């Protein structure tokens, strides 16, 4: 890994992979390069000609670093390749491209292989579930920052408690290092004092609590699911919410029309007289068709946002849940 203070002498730097923890650390290091202005860009938002224009400007107020996050999302053509080929030196400007993909797209692979123009691309892939020994080595690297080591049993127990989530593992190691004080080894029996096993939740728990207007339960379930699965949980969560709202809308309309219970049950795929049906009818009575229709419209827009590159996706999810559950 390159030093956090050493500024590359080439105009391009490329890092890539599926492990956000390490990619985010790479960005932090690039931002800390001394005596450089830093400009943050997003590959989803910027066009190649805009980027070329920015890179061609000679900074009058000192060296500059352009950090292009989500570089894999920027559409490139022969113009960008021609610009790269013509770029002789950095002229005080460095493009730091962060590709959040397990594999480099063709253009960034090309950039990373240009001698004298780019440092070798640095890969940061997620640990595989069976690479426990590698995760244990990584945990001990974190512990060494605090002059600690962690027993193998303790490291395995920590992984079992919080999963292979490098953000959480890093935080728990830091807390454990503070807990043991002057002791050089973090042992298994010390984990229970500070680390709690991850609780679980599903997208259906979130949807059920939301439509039941149980705000606390809904937000707790959302928090657990997000902590365990991150933003990957958002698309199936929105899908579960849409399905629940749709079924509730159907049930509410049939209730208002006085449709017999057996016909209503058949329409929503439940058996008459069962607890799930009674629960659905109870939920339906808490909402009006007007508001359920509005919620479905909102969720349809949210579905587009979470599948795209919208910022603050977590906030958008929380606002939608609160709007339905209030």
QUIWONOR-V998666 format. One record per helix or strand of 2 or more residues. SS is the DSSP state (h for helix, s for strand). FROM is the first residue (numbers start at 1). TO is the last residue. If there is no record, write none. Layout:
ss: (SS	SS)
from: (FROM	FROM)
to: (TO	TO)
This chain:
ss: (s	h	s	h	s	h	h	s	h	s	h	s	h	h	s	h	h	h	h	h	h	h	h)
from: (12	20	37	48	64	71	78	93	106	122	132	149	152	166	185	188	203	215	232	261	275	289	313)
to: (16	31	42	56	69	73	86	99	112	123	144	150	162	180	186	193	211	229	256	268	284	307	325)
